[in-house]
Amino acid sequence: MSIRNEIKAKLVEEGVTMQEVLNRLKKRYCWSNSISNLSGKLGRESLRYKEVIELADVLGYDIIWVKRR
């Protein structure tokens, strides 16, 4: 699954729109509220790690590193 599809699936699971997520990101982390900016980054898969952490945070997720067996 692509990063874009994985993140969009999480938005659907949480029942939020991109605009709602951007509003949360803007309030908590001073992100731009441009849907086209986020959509472009998702499409190009050019999100920075810090942005992924912040996005996960506003959706109520933690990113946990687990050693492969």
C-alpha positions as CSV (number, residue, x, y, z in Angstrom):
1,M,0.0,0.0,0.0
2,S,1.3,3.4,-0.9
3,I,1.9,6.0,1.8
4,R,-0.8,8.2,0.3
5,N,-3.4,5.4,0.4
6,E,-2.3,4.4,3.9
7,I,-2.8,7.9,5.3
8,K,-6.1,8.4,3.4
9,A,-7.3,5.1,4.9
10,K,-6.5,6.3,8.4
11,L,-8.5,9.5,7.7
12,V,-11.5,7.4,6.6
13,E,-11.1,5.1,9.7
14,E,-11.1,8.2,12.0
15,G,-14.1,9.7,10.1
16,V,-12.3,13.0,9.4
17,T,-11.8,15.1,6.3
18,M,-8.5,16.4,5.0
19,Q,-9.7,19.9,6.0
20,E,-10.4,18.8,9.6
21,V,-7.0,17.2,9.9
22,L,-5.3,20.4,8.4
23,N,-7.2,22.5,10.9
24,R,-5.9,20.4,13.7
25,L,-2.4,20.5,12.3
26,K,-2.6,24.3,11.9
27,K,-3.7,24.8,15.4
28,R,-1.2,22.4,17.1
29,Y,1.8,22.6,14.7
30,C,1.3,25.8,12.7
31,W,0.9,23.9,9.4
32,S,-0.5,25.6,6.3
33,N,-4.2,24.9,5.8
34,S,-3.8,24.2,2.1
35,I,-5.4,21.0,1.1
36,S,-3.5,21.1,-2.3
37,N,-0.2,21.3,-0.4
38,L,-0.9,18.2,1.7
39,S,-2.4,16.4,-1.2
40,G,0.6,17.1,-3.3
41,K,3.0,15.9,-0.6
42,L,0.9,12.7,-0.3
43,G,0.9,12.2,-4.0
44,R,4.6,12.7,-4.4
45,E,5.3,10.8,-1.2
46,S,7.4,13.7,0.0
47,L,6.2,14.1,3.6
48,R,9.0,14.6,6.0
49,Y,9.3,12.2,9.0
50,K,8.4,15.1,11.3
51,E,5.3,15.8,9.3
52,V,4.2,12.1,9.5
53,I,4.7,12.1,13.3
54,E,2.6,15.3,13.6
55,L,-0.1,13.9,11.3
56,A,-0.3,10.7,13.3
57,D,-0.5,12.7,16.5
58,V,-3.5,14.7,15.5
59,L,-5.2,11.5,14.4
60,G,-4.5,10.0,17.8
61,Y,-1.8,7.5,16.7
62,D,1.8,6.9,17.8
63,I,4.4,5.6,15.4
64,I,6.3,2.8,17.1
65,W,9.5,1.2,15.8
66,V,9.5,-2.6,16.2
67,K,12.5,-4.8,15.5
68,R,11.7,-7.4,12.8
69,R,12.1,-11.0,13.7
